[in-house]
Amino acid sequence: MVQGRRAIAQSASDAGAQRQESHGQSDPGEWMIGHSIEQVTPEEVQRRYDALTKGEVR
């Protein structure tokens, strides 16, 4: 059982090292996934911010 755990840990470590090399990640255990939900103009951002700070948000 201990050997199995070591093999899994080594495999995960190897995968992390490969990911770090290929993408330049400083922390191979951290994933950041981004996705655009909507495009908003600066004016709309300001309007939403103003509504939020005035308590007008539903």
N, CA, C and O atoms as CSV, one atom per row, in Angstrom:
chain,resi,resn,atom,element,x,y,z
A,1,MET,N,N,0.830,-1.199,0.000
A,1,MET,CA,C,0.000,0.000,0.000
A,1,MET,C,C,0.865,1.250,0.000
A,1,MET,O,O,0.562,2.209,-0.710
A,2,VAL,N,N,1.939,1.255,0.786
A,2,VAL,CA,C,2.815,2.415,0.847
A,2,VAL,C,C,3.470,2.649,-0.510
A,2,VAL,O,O,3.603,3.795,-0.941
A,3,GLN,N,N,3.879,1.580,-1.186
A,3,GLN,CA,C,4.497,1.736,-2.500
A,3,GLN,C,C,3.503,2.327,-3.489
A,3,GLN,O,O,3.878,3.144,-4.331
A,4,GLY,N,N,2.247,1.924,-3.398
A,4,GLY,CA,C,1.214,2.464,-4.278
A,4,GLY,C,C,1.038,3.955,-4.055
A,4,GLY,O,O,0.905,4.722,-5.009
A,5,ARG,N,N,1.038,4.357,-2.808
A,5,ARG,CA,C,0.904,5.787,-2.494
A,5,ARG,C,C,2.102,6.574,-2.992
A,5,ARG,O,O,1.967,7.685,-3.504
A,6,ARG,N,N,3.270,5.982,-2.834
A,6,ARG,CA,C,4.479,6.662,-3.320
A,6,ARG,C,C,4.445,6.806,-4.836
A,6,ARG,O,O,4.831,7.844,-5.374
A,7,ALA,N,N,3.984,5.770,-5.521
A,7,ALA,CA,C,3.898,5.826,-6.983
A,7,ALA,C,C,2.914,6.902,-7.427
A,7,ALA,O,O,3.177,7.640,-8.377
A,8,ILE,N,N,1.790,6.985,-6.742
A,8,ILE,CA,C,0.792,8.013,-7.071
A,8,ILE,C,C,1.363,9.396,-6.802
A,8,ILE,O,O,1.207,10.306,-7.616
A,9,ALA,N,N,2.025,9.555,-5.660
A,9,ALA,CA,C,2.611,10.851,-5.323
A,9,ALA,C,C,3.690,11.234,-6.331
A,9,ALA,O,O,3.775,12.391,-6.744
A,10,GLN,N,N,4.516,10.264,-6.728
A,10,GLN,CA,C,5.571,10.547,-7.699
A,10,GLN,C,C,4.963,10.905,-9.049
A,10,GLN,O,O,5.440,11.818,-9.723
A,11,SER,N,N,3.928,10.200,-9.442
A,11,SER,CA,C,3.262,10.481,-10.717
A,11,SER,C,C,2.677,11.891,-10.711
A,11,SER,O,O,2.811,12.630,-11.687
A,12,ALA,N,N,2.030,12.258,-9.614
A,12,ALA,CA,C,1.459,13.600,-9.498
A,12,ALA,C,C,2.564,14.645,-9.508
A,12,ALA,O,O,2.412,15.708,-10.109
A,13,SER,N,N,3.668,14.350,-8.848
A,13,SER,CA,C,4.797,15.272,-8.815
A,13,SER,C,C,5.382,15.442,-10.206
A,13,SER,O,O,5.696,16.561,-10.614
A,14,ASP,N,N,5.533,14.346,-10.940
A,14,ASP,CA,C,6.055,14.408,-12.297
A,14,ASP,C,C,5.127,15.222,-13.196
A,14,ASP,O,O,5.596,16.032,-13.996
A,15,ALA,N,N,3.833,15.017,-13.073
A,15,ALA,CA,C,2.864,15.759,-13.885
A,15,ALA,C,C,2.935,17.241,-13.560
A,15,ALA,O,O,2.845,18.080,-14.457
A,16,GLY,N,N,3.095,17.568,-12.290
A,16,GLY,CA,C,3.205,18.958,-11.886
A,16,GLY,C,C,4.466,19.599,-12.445
A,16,GLY,O,O,4.445,20.753,-12.873
A,17,ALA,N,N,5.550,18.859,-12.439
A,17,ALA,CA,C,6.808,19.390,-12.983
A,17,ALA,C,C,6.679,19.631,-14.475
A,17,ALA,O,O,7.168,20.638,-14.987
A,18,GLN,N,N,6.031,18.723,-15.171
A,18,GLN,CA,C,5.835,18.904,-16.608
A,18,GLN,C,C,4.954,20.116,-16.873
A,18,GLN,O,O,5.243,20.918,-17.762
A,19,ARG,N,N,3.895,20.247,-16.113
A,19,ARG,CA,C,2.993,21.384,-16.293
A,19,ARG,C,C,3.731,22.685,-15.993
A,19,ARG,O,O,3.551,23.681,-16.694
A,20,GLN,N,N,4.553,22.677,-14.960
A,20,GLN,CA,C,5.291,23.875,-14.597
A,20,GLN,C,C,6.263,24.264,-15.698
A,20,GLN,O,O,6.395,25.445,-16.018
A,21,GLU,N,N,6.937,23.297,-16.275
A,21,GLU,CA,C,7.892,23.588,-17.329
A,21,GLU,C,C,7.198,24.124,-18.569
A,21,GLU,O,O,7.659,25.089,-19.177
A,22,SER,N,N,6.097,23.501,-18.941
A,22,SER,CA,C,5.471,23.869,-20.198
A,22,SER,C,C,4.678,25.170,-20.112
A,22,SER,O,O,4.484,25.833,-21.130
A,23,HIS,N,N,4.218,25.548,-18.926
A,23,HIS,CA,C,3.398,26.742,-18.799
A,23,HIS,C,C,4.010,27.807,-17.897
A,23,HIS,O,O,3.461,28.902,-17.777
A,24,GLY,N,N,5.122,27.507,-17.271
A,24,GLY,CA,C,5.770,28.479,-16.417
A,24,GLY,C,C,5.018,28.778,-15.133
A,24,GLY,O,O,5.162,29.864,-14.573
A,25,GLN,N,N,4.223,27.838,-14.660
A,25,GLN,CA,C,3.470,28.045,-13.425
A,25,GLN,C,C,4.412,28.022,-12.231
A,25,GLN,O,O,5.321,27.194,-12.172
A,26,SER,N,N,4.203,28.919,-11.287
A,26,SER,CA,C,5.035,28.925,-10.092
A,26,SER,C,C,4.547,27.907,-9.078
A,26,SER,O,O,5.343,27.423,-8.272
A,27,ASP,N,N,3.275,27.568,-9.091
A,27,ASP,CA,C,2.700,26.592,-8.164
A,27,ASP,C,C,1.963,25.540,-8.989
A,27,ASP,O,O,0.835,25.781,-9.419
A,28,PRO,N,N,2.574,24.380,-9.217
A,28,PRO,CA,C,1.937,23.385,-10.080
A,28,PRO,C,C,0.632,22.823,-9.511
A,28,PRO,O,O,-0.115,22.175,-10.244
A,29,GLY,N,N,0.340,23.049,-8.247
A,29,GLY,CA,C,-0.889,22.539,-7.657
A,29,GLY,C,C,-2.058,23.502,-7.794
A,29,GLY,O,O,-3.175,23.172,-7.394
A,30,GLU,N,N,-1.828,24.674,-8.345
A,30,GLU,CA,C,-2.872,25.690,-8.443
A,30,GLU,C,C,-3.313,25.841,-9.891
A,30,GLU,O,O,-2.487,26.034,-10.784
A,31,TRP,N,N,-4.607,25.754,-10.118
A,31,TRP,CA,C,-5.161,25.898,-11.459
A,31,TRP,C,C,-5.967,27.174,-11.522
A,31,TRP,O,O,-6.730,27.475,-10.604
A,32,MET,N,N,-5.810,27.914,-12.574
A,32,MET,CA,C,-6.608,29.121,-12.777
A,32,MET,C,C,-7.299,28.988,-14.127
A,32,MET,O,O,-6.650,28.898,-15.169
A,33,ILE,N,N,-8.602,28.979,-14.087
A,33,ILE,CA,C,-9.376,28.836,-15.309
A,33,ILE,C,C,-10.210,30.096,-15.480
A,33,ILE,O,O,-10.952,30.487,-14.578
A,34,GLY,N,N,-10.088,30.719,-16.625
A,34,GLY,CA,C,-10.827,31.943,-16.882
A,34,GLY,C,C,-11.820,31.757,-18.016
A,34,GLY,O,O,-11.603,30.960,-18.930
A,35,HIS,N,N,-12.895,32.493,-17.943
A,35,HIS,CA,C,-13.936,32.385,-18.961
A,35,HIS,C,C,-14.704,33.695,-18.998
A,35,HIS,O,O,-15.140,34.194,-17.960
A,36,SER,N,N,-14.869,34.247,-20.177
A,36,SER,CA,C,-15.600,35.501,-20.324
A,36,SER,C,C,-17.096,35.219,-20.314
A,36,SER,O,O,-17.578,34.398,-21.094
A,37,ILE,N,N,-17.819,35.879,-19.455
A,37,ILE,CA,C,-19.265,35.691,-19.359
A,37,ILE,C,C,-19.992,36.728,-20.190
A,37,ILE,O,O,-20.973,36.413,-20.865
A,38,GLU,N,N,-19.515,37.964,-20.144
A,38,GLU,CA,C,-20.119,39.008,-20.964
A,38,GLU,C,C,-19.108,40.125,-21.164
A,38,GLU,O,O,-18.202,40.320,-20.354
A,39,GLN,N,N,-19.281,40.849,-22.251
A,39,GLN,CA,C,-18.452,42.016,-22.493
A,39,GLN,C,C,-19.252,43.242,-22.071
A,39,GLN,O,O,-20.390,43.436,-22.498
A,40,VAL,N,N,-18.639,44.061,-21.228
A,40,VAL,CA,C,-19.331,45.216,-20.670
A,40,VAL,C,C,-18.510,46.463,-20.986
A,40,VAL,O,O,-17.291,46.479,-20.811
A,41,THR,N,N,-19.180,47.488,-21.446
A,41,THR,CA,C,-18.496,48.750,-21.740
A,41,THR,C,C,-18.103,49.430,-20.432
A,41,THR,O,O,-18.690,49.154,-19.386
A,42,PRO,N,N,-17.124,50.306,-20.488
A,42,PRO,CA,C,-16.748,51.048,-19.273
A,42,PRO,C,C,-17.920,51.838,-18.688
A,42,PRO,O,O,-18.033,51.977,-17.470
A,43,GLU,N,N,-18.779,52.346,-19.545
A,43,GLU,CA,C,-19.948,53.092,-19.071
A,43,GLU,C,C,-20.900,52.185,-18.289
A,43,GLU,O,O,-21.441,52.589,-17.260
A,44,GLU,N,N,-21.099,50.968,-18.775
A,44,GLU,CA,C,-21.973,50.009,-18.084
A,44,GLU,C,C,-21.364,49.582,-16.756
A,44,GLU,O,O,-22.079,49.404,-15.771
A,45,VAL,N,N,-20.063,49.419,-16.728
A,45,VAL,CA,C,-19.388,49.086,-15.468
A,45,VAL,C,C,-19.629,50.194,-14.456
A,45,VAL,O,O,-19.946,49.927,-13.297
A,46,GLN,N,N,-19.479,51.435,-14.895
A,46,GLN,CA,C,-19.700,52.576,-13.998
A,46,GLN,C,C,-21.147,52.622,-13.527
A,46,GLN,O,O,-21.407,52.862,-12.347
A,47,ARG,N,N,-22.102,52.393,-14.448
A,47,ARG,CA,C,-23.518,52.408,-14.083
A,47,ARG,C,C,-23.819,51.339,-13.035
A,47,ARG,O,O,-24.538,51.594,-12.069
A,48,ARG,N,N,-23.271,50.150,-13.229
A,48,ARG,CA,C,-23.496,49.062,-12.264
A,48,ARG,C,C,-22.846,49.370,-10.929
A,48,ARG,O,O,-23.421,49.089,-9.877
A,49,TYR,N,N,-21.651,49.945,-10.962
A,49,TYR,CA,C,-20.970,50.305,-9.726
A,49,TYR,C,C,-21.758,51.359,-8.956
A,49,TYR,O,O,-21.931,51.259,-7.741
A,50,ASP,N,N,-22.229,52.365,-9.679
A,50,ASP,CA,C,-23.018,53.422,-9.039
A,50,ASP,C,C,-24.283,52.838,-8.418
A,50,ASP,O,O,-24.646,53.193,-7.296
A,51,ALA,N,N,-24.954,51.946,-9.140
A,51,ALA,CA,C,-26.154,51.320,-8.606
A,51,ALA,C,C,-25.828,50.485,-7.359
A,51,ALA,O,O,-26.593,50.473,-6.395
A,52,LEU,N,N,-24.714,49.808,-7.390
A,52,LEU,CA,C,-24.316,48.973,-6.248
A,52,LEU,C,C,-24.038,49.828,-5.018
A,52,LEU,O,O,-24.470,49.494,-3.914
A,53,THR,N,N,-23.319,50.927,-5.207
A,53,THR,CA,C,-22.956,51.761,-4.056
A,53,THR,C,C,-24.148,52.569,-3.529
A,53,THR,O,O,-24.117,53.034,-2.390
A,54,LYS,N,N,-25.181,52.738,-4.333
A,54,LYS,CA,C,-26.389,53.447,-3.887
A,54,LYS,C,C,-27.432,52.491,-3.325
A,54,LYS,O,O,-28.483,52.925,-2.855
A,55,GLY,N,N,-27.146,51.193,-3.371
A,55,GLY,CA,C,-28.071,50.209,-2.847
A,55,GLY,C,C,-29.237,49.903,-3.780
A,55,GLY,O,O,-30.291,49.455,-3.327
A,56,GLU,N,N,-29.061,50.139,-5.070
A,56,GLU,CA,C,-30.135,49.928,-6.036
A,56,GLU,C,C,-30.090,48.539,-6.686
A,56,GLU,O,O,-30.864,48.247,-7.599
A,57,VAL,N,N,-29.195,47.707,-6.216
A,57,VAL,CA,C,-29.068,46.366,-6.805
A,57,VAL,C,C,-30.096,45.445,-6.198
A,57,VAL,O,O,-30.314,45.439,-4.986
A,58,ARG,N,N,-30.728,44.663,-7.060
A,58,ARG,CA,C,-31.781,43.739,-6.579
A,58,ARG,C,C,-31.220,42.662,-5.707
A,58,ARG,O,O,-31.965,41.809,-5.223
